[in-house]
Every structure is written in C-alpha cells, then in structure tokens.
Amino acid sequence: MYASQDDIITLYTADALVVADRDGDGVPDDAAITRALRSASAEIDGYVGVRYDLPLADPHDILTQYCVDIALYRLAGSSSTMTEELRQRYEDAMAALKRIAKGEMRLTIAPVAGEDPKDGGPNPLTIGGPARLFSRDKMRGL
C-alpha cells in the first residue's frame, strides 16, 4: 500500500478520519480505512504500472498523497461528510495519475541499488545505408 492510517493523520490530522466513522460512535472504522487505502493503492498501480515496473522499490511521496486523497474520497462516498475539498483533491489526484499514465508527468524514482542508472535505458537507433550520392564535398564547384 502507498499509505497508512498514520499518513492520513500526518497529512490532514485525525479529524480527517471522521469520514470512516461507519456506526456513528465517533471512532473511525480501522477496517474501512484499510480497505479504502488498499483500493486506492490498487487504482494507483493501474495508472503507474503503465509506465513503471511494479511494485515500486521506493514509492514516490506524491503517491502517498494521492492514495490518501482517493481513500478519503471513497470513505466519504455520498454521505454528509463529503466536502468540496475532498472532491477536488480526489479529482486532482486522478488527473495527475492519468498524466503519469500518458507520460505527461514523471515520477522521480531512485534507481535500484547496484544498478547503473545510465545502463538499461533504450539503445540509440542506428540506421545504415549506402554512402550519400550528393554531399557538400561532391557538389562543390558545380
């Protein structure tokens, strides 16, 4: 998973967990939070996996943010705890994930230990063919 309940508290304080109070007793439902974070992580994998090998060795911090925003949105659902801010953060996270999948946005991910970051990239395209018939040297003086 890209985030935990502690990440939600770190990013938005414990008050953000009010969306996970399923039975109205004032205590967030830990199982619901875990399900929402797992679901959000799986959705992130669907977008990130288009461009990056999964699982990521060292997930980018922004993915934690997106995971929390998606999970809180899902926890709020259509309840009275849904706010415009939750909806906007969810839409922003989804838009960013779509940009990552399209290659319009890149994650700065550290190379795997022991790997040369310069080695393993695509090889340059080399095309061969006959010598040029018309070049500056051959055309000089004409």
N, C-alpha and C positions, 0 to 999 in steps of 0.2 A: 504494500500500500504506500501511496505517496504522502499520506498524512495520518495523524493520530488525533485522538481527542485532546491531547495536550497541545497540539498545533493549533487547534481551534481556539483554545483558551489563550494561547500566546498571541495569536493574531487578532482576536476580537473580544477577549475576556470571557469569563464564564457565563456572562449574561447572554451570549450568542446561543448557548445551548438550550435556551427556552423553547426553541423550535422542536427539540427532541423530547419534550415532556408529553408522552403519549397518554398517560392516565390522569393528568391534571393535578398530581400531588406535589408539584414544584421541583421534582427531581428528574433530571434528564434520563432517558432510557438508553443505557450503555449499548444494548444490543442493536437498537435502531441506529445509533451513531455509527457503530462498527459496520453495519450493513450499508449505510449511506456512503461511508468512506470507501468501502470495497467496491461498490457500484461505480462511484466516481473514478476510482483508480482504474477500473476496467475500461471505462469510457475513455479516459486519458490514453491508456495503452492503445486503444483503437486508432486514435489520431497520431500519436507519437510513433507508433510502430510502422507507420507508412514510411518514415524517413530514418528511423534509428532502430538498431538491434535491441530487442527486449530480452530479458529485463535490463534496464539501465543499471550500470555498475554504480554510478553515483548520480542519482536523480537531481536535476536542477531545482533550486529553491522555488522557482516560479511555479513548478508543477505542484508543490505543496500548497501554494496559494490557490491555484486553480482547483485542486482537489477539495480543499476546504469550502471554497465558494460554491462548487457544484453540489457537494454534500449538504450544505446548509439550505440551499435552494430546494433540493429534493425533500429534505426533512420538513421544510415549511409547507410544501405542497400547496394546497388551496386553502389552508387553514387561515385563521385570523392572524397568525404570526408572520404571514408573507408581507414583506415590505418592498417598496420600490427599490431600495438599496440592494436587497438580496437579489431581486430580479435583474437589476443592472449588472451586479458583479457576476452573476451566472452568465448573462449574455456576453459580457466582456471576456470571460474565461473561454466560452465556447468559440467566440470569434477568433481568439488567439490560437486555440487548438486547431482550428480549421486552417489558419495561416501557417502553422507549423506543418501540417499535413501537406499543404500545397507547396511548401518550400519557400514561402514568402517571409517566414520568421525562423530563425535558427536558435537552437539551444546550445549554449557553450558548455560542452561536456568534456571533462578531463579525459585524456587517453588512458587506456588500461595500463597498469604498472608493468614495466618491462617492454612495452611496445614503443617502437619509434613512431611518433606522430606523423612524420613525413613519409614513412613507408606504409604501404597498404592503401594509398589513395589510388584513384584511377590512373592508368598509364596514359601518357600522351599518345594521341593518334598520329601515326606516321604513315604517310602515303608516298609511294614510289611511282616513278614513271620515267618515260624517256626524257632525254635532255631537251631543253627548250629549243624550238626552231627559231624563234625570234627573241633575241635578247638585246639589251642596250649595246653590248660589245659587237654583236653580229650586225646590228643595224647602223653602227657608227659610220658616218661618211655617206650614207645614202640619201 
